Amino acid sequence: MTSANRASASKAAPPNAMSPLIDRSEGGGGGGGYNTNYYGKDNSDVKTTDHGIDIEQQASGFMDDDPVKTLGDLDGDLVTATEERDLKRGLKERHLTMLGIAGAIGTGLFLGLGSAVQTGGPLGALLGYGTVGLVVSAVQFALGEVSALLPVTGSFVRHAEVLVDPALGFAVGWNLVYGNLLSIPSEITAICVLFAYWLPDLNPSVWIIVFIILTAVVGFSGIRWFGEIEAFFATLKILMVVFLIIFGLVIDLGGIPGVKPTYFRFWKNPGPFVEYIATGNWGKFLGYWSVMTGAVFSFAGVESLAMAGAETANPRKAIPRACRNVFIRIILFYMLAILIVGMIVSSDDDRLSDESGTAAQSPFVIAVSAAGYPAVPSVINAIVITSAWSSSNQALLSGTRVLYGLALKRQAPKVFLRTTSWGVPWVATTLYIVFSFLAFMSLSNGALTAFYWLMDLVGAGVLVSWICIVLNHVRLRMALKVQGIPATRLPWHNSWTLYSSAAALFMCSIILLTNGFYVFTKGNWSASGFVSAYLDIPLVLAAYLIWKFYKKTKIVSLKEIPLEEALMQAELKDALDGSS
């Protein structure tokens, strides 16, 4: 939307004023307006602007001057009016919570905690994960507050267009599209490695074909079925984590016959910290910092729960609750797990250096096998396989919904707006399934190297997403203050989140700039390590600048962010829910 269009939004707008994501377009000539073609027809009277999914009221076919009737027809959510014509509300709060848990609990917890203890020591690992846990909490609460006001498909990508700059939404959106395109074949490749733990002689192409088909089946199913499948996987992960934590505690306390208790023995010898790269306190700090930068990628995926805002029943209440619930459960599981690992496995155990990618490298397997339970590694390996496939499904959901959201803004070809009769964006899903065949590159050494380089291009993408989320929230809170609107009018708010978001923005930026510090130390230069850590930064900046200069976008003035209209819609929806 141009500055003139934004300035035309009045605080005295009528109750049925369009939302900041569904605004009226002024004129049909310039300013980036375009005709939305949802069903293969050229609806010349349906317009959008650069600042949202903007549809003129008389052309929408389902909006009139009666706000109560309009909201009743649209489940009370004008923000997602356009999307609701094609997408279906099949996700509930339970599904969102499980989606967040399924996205965050994976190989990072089951296989990666050992390397954290080896690098930082038991206390260094605990502090590293604890620090990132605080950042994740700030990200989740920021995401919940903004999504409660603007529950749209594409989540924080679309929020950035309204609250910061349309060019930022374009850059972060395409970064997510690209990253998720490569995440699916990456996870399928990991599944092949995991199956080799049992069947090393079987051709990996068998598993590639099987899981591409399974991923396609899930992707083309309705959103409700997707939610149920991911909820099932999340339940398996939770049960496994609880089992490992309890079993690890039993081992630590000497509850296994013939196994001596360890208590906090490994905290004394070899010690609570590990000197990493350097010696003395500086080396211990670098160990902690290395764990912290690695922990970020273990928590990746918690932000995906809000991606399907238009496919969630009562999203203004469901998304914030899910954000809070996911935060509590994830932090609890990770902190307890890292504490237990630090008590049952020594940081100088050579077995922690295993890089097989199977259950053999899990610190839980190392401890449990020593206690005389040889069947546990196979159970963990099976759970990790479900985790990898679950992550593949998450990437499919996140990527296709972001691509759909970009297409709504004409930042992607509008062919990606096409959906099935049961609400699946089938063109976007087909694109992702086609790219999943890149997993076959893992069968060739040369192609595998090229594939890993492609993956490295988005190695820091999760930090870019988190920065976008907290920046959106900071801008929202600043706009409220500038416009004289109390934060208590937000559908969901917390008094301290402006400060936590500012702190998280600072921490994410610092971690993004230092997550590859290892390659700059003496004798440790690695081209692939440098690419993995930093190449995503210029890619996002380039996308931002290209769209900014091409579309001549501007950073949205805090005074011109149309908050009053969005708040009025949220309040009207809440009033209707209360009277029903």
C-alpha distance (Angstrom), angle and dihedral (degrees) to the residues before:
residue distance angle dihedral
M1 . . .
T2 3.79 . .
S3 3.79 121.9 .
A4 3.77 89.6 -105.6
N5 3.79 91.8 54.0
R6 3.79 92.7 48.0
A7 3.76 92.3 47.7
S8 3.79 90.0 54.2
A9 3.80 91.3 66.6
S10 3.78 105.7 102.0
K11 3.76 128.1 -155.2
A12 3.78 85.3 -135.7
A13 3.81 91.4 62.9
P14 3.81 114.6 146.0
P15 3.80 118.8 -101.3
N16 3.80 92.1 -98.8
A17 3.82 94.4 52.3
M18 3.75 112.6 140.3
S19 3.78 119.0 -101.6
P20 3.80 124.9 -107.1
L21 3.78 85.7 -99.6
I22 3.80 95.0 45.5
D23 3.80 104.3 39.7
R24 3.78 129.9 158.0
S25 3.78 114.7 -100.1
E26 3.79 116.5 -128.1
G27 3.76 107.5 -138.7
G28 3.76 128.5 -20.2
G29 3.77 103.0 -112.3
G30 3.79 117.3 74.5
G31 3.73 141.2 -5.0
G32 3.78 94.6 83.9
G33 3.82 96.1 -69.0
Y34 3.80 114.5 158.3
N35 3.76 142.2 176.0
T36 3.77 114.3 -101.1
N37 3.79 112.2 -138.0
Y38 3.79 109.2 -166.3
Y39 3.75 101.9 157.4
G40 3.79 104.4 29.9
K41 3.82 91.8 -87.5
D42 3.76 125.5 115.0
N43 3.77 102.3 -123.8
S44 3.78 97.2 -171.8
D45 3.77 93.0 -178.1
V46 3.80 93.4 58.7
K47 3.78 110.2 89.6
T48 3.76 139.1 178.8
T49 3.77 132.9 -172.3
D50 3.77 135.4 -146.7
H51 3.77 90.3 -93.7
G52 3.76 103.8 56.7
I53 3.75 153.1 -28.5
D54 3.76 91.0 -56.5
I55 3.78 119.3 -173.9
E56 3.78 125.0 173.0
Q57 3.75 110.6 -119.0
Q58 3.78 96.1 -127.2
A59 3.82 91.7 51.3
S60 3.77 99.5 46.2
G61 3.77 94.9 82.7
F62 3.77 94.1 -142.2
M63 3.81 107.5 51.5
D64 3.76 126.3 86.0
D65 3.76 139.5 160.6
D66 3.78 93.8 -81.4
P67 3.81 107.0 89.1
V68 3.77 93.1 -169.2
K69 3.79 92.7 52.4
T70 3.78 91.1 43.7
L71 3.77 93.4 51.4
G72 3.75 91.5 45.2
D73 3.79 91.2 54.8
L74 3.79 91.8 48.0
D75 3.77 100.2 42.1
G76 3.78 85.2 -102.3
D77 3.78 95.9 -69.9
L78 3.78 114.9 117.3
V79 3.80 90.0 166.0
T80 3.79 90.3 71.2
A81 3.80 97.2 31.7
T82 3.80 95.7 121.2
E83 3.78 94.3 44.1
E84 3.78 93.8 47.4
R85 3.79 90.8 64.5
D86 3.81 88.8 66.8
L87 3.81 107.8 18.6
K88 3.80 124.6 63.8
R89 3.78 128.4 -133.2
G90 3.79 99.9 -125.2
L91 3.80 102.7 136.1
K92 3.78 122.7 90.5
E93 3.79 131.5 -169.4
R94 3.81 90.0 -92.4
H95 3.79 90.8 56.0
L96 3.80 92.9 48.6
T97 3.79 92.4 51.0
M98 3.78 91.3 50.0
L99 3.81 91.6 45.5
G100 3.79 90.2 56.9
I101 3.80 92.4 46.5
A102 3.81 93.2 45.7
G103 3.79 90.2 50.4
A104 3.79 95.4 50.7
I105 3.81 103.1 37.6
G106 3.77 107.4 70.9
T107 3.77 142.6 98.6
G108 3.81 90.0 -26.5
L109 3.79 90.3 67.7
F110 3.79 101.2 32.5
L111 3.81 97.9 41.0
G112 3.81 108.8 11.3
L113 3.80 104.6 58.4
G114 3.79 91.6 78.3
S115 3.79 93.2 61.8
A116 3.81 88.9 48.2
V117 3.81 91.2 56.2
Q118 3.80 90.4 44.1
T119 3.81 92.0 52.3
G120 3.79 102.2 39.1
G121 3.79 105.9 16.9
P122 3.82 123.6 -119.2
L123 3.80 95.1 -65.5
G124 3.80 94.5 37.5
A125 3.81 89.7 52.3
L126 3.81 91.8 47.3
L127 3.81 91.9 50.4
G128 3.80 92.2 44.8
Y129 3.79 93.5 52.9
G130 3.79 90.5 40.8
T131 3.80 91.7 55.1
V132 3.79 92.6 49.7
G133 3.80 88.7 44.5
L134 3.81 89.3 60.6
V135 3.80 89.8 49.6
V136 3.81 90.4 49.6
S137 3.79 90.4 50.9
A138 3.80 90.5 53.9
V139 3.81 90.6 47.6
Q140 3.81 92.3 49.7
F141 3.80 94.9 48.9
A142 3.81 91.0 46.0
L143 3.80 90.7 50.0
G144 3.79 91.0 47.8
E145 3.80 95.0 51.5
V146 3.80 95.3 48.4
S147 3.81 94.8 40.6
A148 3.80 91.2 50.9
L149 3.80 87.9 60.3
L150 3.82 96.7 37.5
P151 3.82 109.6 25.2
V152 3.80 99.0 178.5
T153 3.78 135.9 148.4
G154 3.79 108.1 -94.7
S155 3.80 91.4 34.4
F156 3.81 114.0 -158.2
V157 3.82 92.4 13.3
R158 3.79 89.8 64.9
H159 3.80 92.9 37.5
A160 3.81 88.9 60.3
E161 3.81 90.7 59.2
V162 3.79 92.1 57.5
L163 3.79 100.9 35.0
V164 3.82 104.0 33.3
D165 3.81 120.2 7.1
P166 3.83 133.1 -38.5
A167 3.81 87.7 -129.4
L168 3.80 90.4 60.6
G169 3.79 90.9 54.1
F170 3.80 89.4 50.8
A171 3.82 93.4 49.5
V172 3.80 97.4 45.0
G173 3.80 91.6 40.8
W174 3.78 95.1 55.0
N175 3.78 90.2 42.7
L176 3.81 87.6 58.2
V177 3.80 92.9 44.4
Y178 3.79 91.5 52.8
G179 3.79 94.5 42.8
N180 3.79 93.5 50.3
L181 3.81 91.7 45.8
L182 3.81 87.8 61.8
S183 3.80 96.8 36.3
I184 3.81 93.2 68.4
P185 3.84 96.6 57.4
S186 3.80 88.4 40.1
E187 3.80 92.2 56.6
I188 3.81 91.6 44.8
T189 3.81 89.0 52.0
A190 3.81 88.7 51.8
I191 3.80 89.5 51.6
C192 3.81 89.7 56.2
V193 3.81 89.9 53.9
L194 3.79 91.1 49.1
F195 3.80 93.1 51.3
A196 3.80 89.0 50.7
Y197 3.82 85.9 68.3
W198 3.82 86.6 74.2
L199 3.81 104.1 20.5
P200 3.81 108.2 30.5
D201 3.82 94.1 163.5
L202 3.81 97.7 52.5
N203 3.80 115.8 104.1
P204 3.85 107.3 -105.0
S205 3.81 90.7 -141.0
V206 3.81 87.6 76.3
W207 3.80 91.6 62.9
I208 3.79 91.8 42.4
I209 3.81 91.8 56.7
V210 3.81 93.3 43.0
F211 3.79 94.9 51.8
I212 3.79 95.2 41.7
I213 3.81 87.2 56.6
L214 3.81 92.5 45.9
T215 3.81 91.6 48.0
A216 3.81 90.2 49.9
V217 3.81 91.4 50.4
V218 3.80 90.9 52.4
G219 3.80 92.3 43.8
F220 3.79 94.5 53.0
S221 3.81 93.7 43.8
G222 3.77 118.8 96.1
I223 3.79 118.4 -84.3
R224 3.81 90.9 -107.9
W225 3.80 91.5 59.4
F226 3.77 89.9 46.8
G227 3.79 89.5 53.5
E228 3.80 92.5 49.3
I229 3.82 93.0 49.3
E230 3.80 92.9 49.3
A231 3.81 90.5 45.3
F232 3.81 88.5 55.5
F233 3.80 92.1 50.3
A234 3.79 91.4 46.5
T235 3.80 89.9 52.3
L236 3.81 90.6 52.9
K237 3.80 90.6 50.2
I238 3.79 93.3 48.2
L239 3.80 92.3 49.6
M240 3.80 90.4 48.5
V241 3.80 93.4 48.9
V242 3.80 91.9 48.2
F243 3.82 90.1 48.4
L244 3.81 92.8 49.8
I245 3.80 93.0 46.8
I246 3.81 92.8 49.7
F247 3.80 93.3 42.4
G248 3.80 90.9 47.3
L249 3.80 90.0 51.5
V250 3.82 90.2 50.2
I251 3.82 89.8 52.4
D252 3.80 91.4 47.0
L253 3.81 92.4 51.8
G254 3.81 93.6 46.6
G255 3.79 96.9 -108.0
I256 3.82 92.9 141.6
P257 3.84 114.0 86.3
G258 3.78 110.8 -112.4
V259 3.81 94.2 13.4
K260 3.79 118.1 106.8
P261 3.80 118.0 -134.4
T262 3.80 115.6 -104.7
Y263 3.81 101.3 -167.1
F264 3.82 104.8 169.5
R265 3.80 94.5 -29.3
F266 3.79 94.0 126.8
W267 3.79 89.9 52.9
K268 3.81 87.5 64.1
N269 3.80 99.1 38.2
P270 3.01 119.9 54.6
G271 3.83 82.7 4.8
P272 3.81 143.7 -120.1
F273 3.82 94.8 -77.2
V274 3.79 135.4 41.1
E275 3.79 122.8 -144.9
Y276 3.80 106.0 -123.7
I277 3.83 121.7 -163.9
A278 3.82 92.1 -31.7
T279 3.80 133.0 46.5
G280 3.78 133.0 -115.0
N281 3.78 124.4 15.0
W282 3.80 91.9 -27.5
G283 3.80 90.2 57.4
K284 3.81 90.5 48.9
F285 3.80 90.6 50.5
L286 3.81 91.1 50.4
G287 3.79 88.8 51.5
Y288 3.80 90.3 53.9
W289 3.81 91.5 45.4
S290 3.80 92.5 49.6
V291 3.81 90.2 52.4
M292 3.80 90.3 49.0
T293 3.80 94.7 52.3
G294 3.80 89.9 47.5
A295 3.80 92.6 47.2
V296 3.81 90.4 62.1
F297 3.79 90.5 71.0
S298 3.80 91.9 48.4
F299 3.81 89.1 60.5
A300 3.82 93.7 45.1
G301 3.78 111.5 125.9
V302 3.80 100.9 42.1
E303 3.80 88.7 104.5
S304 3.80 93.6 57.9
L305 3.82 95.1 79.1
A306 3.82 92.3 82.5
M307 3.81 96.0 49.1
A308 3.80 93.7 95.0
G309 3.80 98.4 51.1
A310 3.81 94.0 144.5
E311 3.81 90.0 50.1
T312 3.80 94.4 53.9
A313 3.78 124.6 94.2
N314 3.81 110.9 -122.7
P315 3.84 91.7 -7.3
R316 3.81 95.9 -178.8
K317 3.79 89.2 68.3
A318 3.79 102.1 25.1
I319 3.82 98.0 53.8
P320 3.84 97.5 51.3
R321 3.80 92.0 46.2
A322 3.79 90.8 48.5
C323 3.82 91.1 49.3
R324 3.79 90.5 53.0
N325 3.80 94.1 44.8
V326 3.80 93.9 47.2
F327 3.79 91.6 49.7
I328 3.79 93.0 52.7
R329 3.80 95.1 46.5
I330 3.79 97.5 42.3
I331 3.80 94.7 48.1
L332 3.80 91.1 45.8
F333 3.81 93.6 50.3
Y334 3.79 96.3 44.3
M335 3.80 96.5 44.2
L336 3.81 93.7 47.3
A337 3.80 91.5 44.5
I338 3.81 94.8 50.6
L339 3.81 90.4 45.6
I340 3.81 91.6 52.6
V341 3.82 93.3 45.2
G342 3.80 90.1 52.7
M343 3.80 89.6 54.1
I344 3.82 99.6 46.8
V345 3.83 103.0 36.7
S346 3.80 127.0 50.7
S347 3.79 117.0 -127.6
D348 3.82 89.9 -129.7
D349 3.83 94.8 53.8
D350 3.82 106.1 129.5
R351 3.80 91.6 -146.8
L352 3.80 89.4 71.6
S353 3.82 87.4 70.6
D354 3.81 91.3 67.7
E355 3.82 108.6 125.4
S356 3.80 98.2 -177.8
G357 3.80 93.2 119.4
T358 3.82 90.3 -132.0
A359 3.79 134.0 101.8
A360 3.82 89.2 -82.4
Q361 3.81 90.3 82.4
S362 3.81 94.8 51.2
P363 3.82 113.2 113.8
F364 3.79 88.1 -143.7
V365 3.81 90.1 57.1
I366 3.80 90.7 49.2
A367 3.80 92.0 53.4
V368 3.80 97.4 39.1
S369 3.81 94.2 46.7
A370 3.79 89.9 52.2
A371 3.80 87.4 53.6
G372 3.82 89.8 58.2
Y373 3.82 104.2 -101.4
P374 3.83 105.2 123.7
A375 3.82 95.0 170.2
V376 3.80 94.4 65.5
P377 3.85 95.8 77.6
S378 3.80 90.7 60.2
V379 3.80 91.3 49.5
I380 3.80 91.4 50.3
N381 3.80 90.8 46.3
A382 3.80 89.8 53.5
I383 3.80 92.1 49.9
V384 3.81 90.9 48.3
I385 3.82 88.9 53.2
T386 3.80 90.1 55.0
S387 3.81 87.9 46.6
A388 3.79 91.8 54.1
W389 3.80 92.5 48.2
S390 3.80 90.6 45.4
S391 3.82 88.8 53.3
S392 3.80 88.5 51.0
N393 3.81 90.3 53.6
Q394 3.80 90.6 47.4
A395 3.80 90.6 52.6
L396 3.80 89.2 51.0
L397 3.81 92.8 51.5
S398 3.79 94.7 44.1
G399 3.79 95.4 43.9
T400 3.79 97.3 46.3
R401 3.81 93.7 46.4
V402 3.79 92.7 48.7
L403 3.80 89.7 48.6
Y404 3.81 89.7 49.2
G405 3.80 89.5 50.4
L406 3.81 91.8 49.2
A407 3.80 89.9 50.4
L408 3.81 89.9 52.8
K409 3.80 86.8 58.1
R410 3.80 92.9 44.3
Q411 3.78 89.1 -115.4
A412 3.80 88.0 119.8
P413 3.83 131.0 32.1
K414 3.80 109.7 -72.0
V415 3.80 90.7 -129.5
F416 3.81 85.0 84.2
L417 3.81 88.7 68.4
R418 3.79 91.7 72.4
T419 3.78 113.4 111.6
T420 3.78 137.8 -177.4
S421 3.78 121.4 -109.6
W422 3.81 88.1 -98.8
G423 3.81 93.3 54.4
V424 3.82 106.2 -97.9
P425 3.84 117.2 137.4
W426 3.78 90.9 -127.9
V427 3.81 99.7 -177.8
A428 3.81 92.1 53.6
T429 3.80 90.6 44.9
T430 3.80 91.4 50.2
L431 3.80 90.4 52.8
Y432 3.80 91.0 53.9
I433 3.79 93.3 47.2
V434 3.81 90.4 51.6
F435 3.81 90.7 52.4
S436 3.80 90.3 50.2
F437 3.82 87.2 74.1
L438 3.81 86.2 74.9
A439 3.80 83.4 85.3
F440 3.81 86.6 81.6
M441 3.80 87.0 69.7
S442 3.80 86.5 75.6
L443 3.82 88.9 70.9
S444 3.81 91.4 68.3
N445 3.80 122.4 59.0
G446 3.80 93.9 -143.7
A447 3.79 94.0 45.0
L448 3.80 90.8 45.3
T449 3.80 90.4 56.3
A450 3.81 90.0 51.3
F451 3.81 90.5 47.6
Y452 3.81 92.2 52.9
W453 3.80 90.0 50.3
L454 3.80 88.9 53.9
M455 3.80 89.3 50.6
D456 3.80 90.2 49.4
L457 3.79 90.2 61.4
V458 3.80 90.6 74.0
G459 3.79 98.8 32.9
A460 3.81 91.8 123.0
G461 3.80 95.8 40.5
V462 3.80 94.3 112.4
L463 3.81 91.0 59.8
V464 3.81 90.5 49.1
S465 3.81 88.8 53.5
W466 3.80 93.2 48.4
I467 3.80 91.1 48.8
C468 3.80 89.3 52.1
I469 3.82 91.9 49.8
V470 3.80 96.5 51.8
L471 3.81 92.4 39.7
N472 3.81 89.3 55.1
H473 3.78 89.7 51.6
V474 3.80 94.8 47.3
R475 3.80 89.5 50.7
L476 3.82 91.0 48.6
R477 3.80 92.3 52.4
M478 3.81 92.2 44.8
A479 3.81 90.6 50.2
L480 3.80 90.7 51.2
K481 3.79 89.9 53.8
V482 3.81 94.5 46.3
Q483 3.81 92.0 48.5
G484 3.80 93.0 46.2
I485 3.79 94.5 -117.8
P486 3.83 116.4 143.6
A487 3.80 115.5 -124.3
T488 3.79 88.5 -130.1
R489 3.82 88.0 77.6
L490 3.79 91.0 67.6
P491 3.82 113.2 104.9
W492 3.82 87.2 -120.6
H493 3.78 125.4 12.8
N494 3.79 142.8 159.1
S495 3.79 124.8 -158.6
W496 3.80 95.8 -131.3
T497 3.80 102.6 43.4
L498 3.81 97.0 95.5
Y499 3.80 88.7 62.2
S500 3.79 94.8 41.9
S501 3.81 90.9 49.7
A502 3.80 91.8 49.9
A503 3.81 90.2 50.1
A504 3.81 91.3 46.7
L505 3.81 90.7 49.2
F506 3.80 89.3 54.5
M507 3.81 94.0 45.6
C508 3.81 94.8 46.4
S509 3.79 90.5 50.0
I510 3.81 92.2 49.9
I511 3.80 92.7 46.8
L512 3.81 90.6 47.7
L513 3.80 90.8 54.0
T514 3.81 95.5 43.6
N515 3.80 104.2 34.5
G516 3.81 90.2 101.3
F517 3.81 97.2 44.8
Y518 3.80 90.4 122.6
V519 3.83 92.9 72.4
F520 3.80 91.0 57.8
T521 3.79 94.6 57.0
K522 3.80 120.4 98.7
G523 3.80 113.6 -74.8
N524 3.82 94.9 -0.6
W525 3.81 103.3 92.8
S526 3.80 112.5 141.7
A527 3.80 124.4 174.4
S528 3.80 92.4 -156.5
G529 3.80 90.7 48.0
F530 3.80 91.3 51.4
V531 3.81 91.8 48.6
S532 3.80 91.9 48.4
A533 3.80 92.3 50.5
Y534 3.79 102.9 40.8
L535 3.81 117.8 12.0
D536 3.78 92.6 85.8
I537 3.81 89.7 65.3
P538 3.84 97.1 64.4
L539 3.81 90.1 39.7
V540 3.81 91.6 58.1
L541 3.81 92.3 42.1
A542 3.81 90.8 50.3
A543 3.82 92.1 50.5
Y544 3.81 90.0 47.9
L545 3.81 94.2 50.5
I546 3.81 94.4 42.9
W547 3.82 92.7 54.5
K548 3.79 92.5 39.9
F549 3.79 94.0 55.2
Y550 3.81 94.8 36.5
K551 3.82 94.3 51.0
K552 3.81 95.8 25.7
T553 3.80 91.6 -130.3
K554 3.78 122.6 176.9
I555 3.76 134.9 -151.4
V556 3.79 103.8 -93.9
S557 3.78 113.7 -109.1
L558 3.79 112.9 -119.0
K559 3.81 88.7 -129.3
E560 3.80 92.0 54.7
I561 3.79 99.7 50.4
P562 3.84 100.9 113.1
L563 3.79 97.6 -129.0
E564 3.79 98.3 144.1
E565 3.80 92.6 62.6
A566 3.80 93.1 48.1
L567 3.80 92.0 47.1
M568 3.80 92.2 49.1
Q569 3.78 90.6 52.9
A570 3.80 92.1 48.5
E571 3.80 91.3 48.8
L572 3.80 92.5 47.5
K573 3.79 90.8 49.3
D574 3.81 90.1 49.8
A575 3.81 90.9 49.3
L576 3.80 91.3 50.9
D577 3.80 91.2 49.1
G578 3.79 90.0 50.6
S579 3.80 92.7 51.8
S580 3.80 94.9 46.4
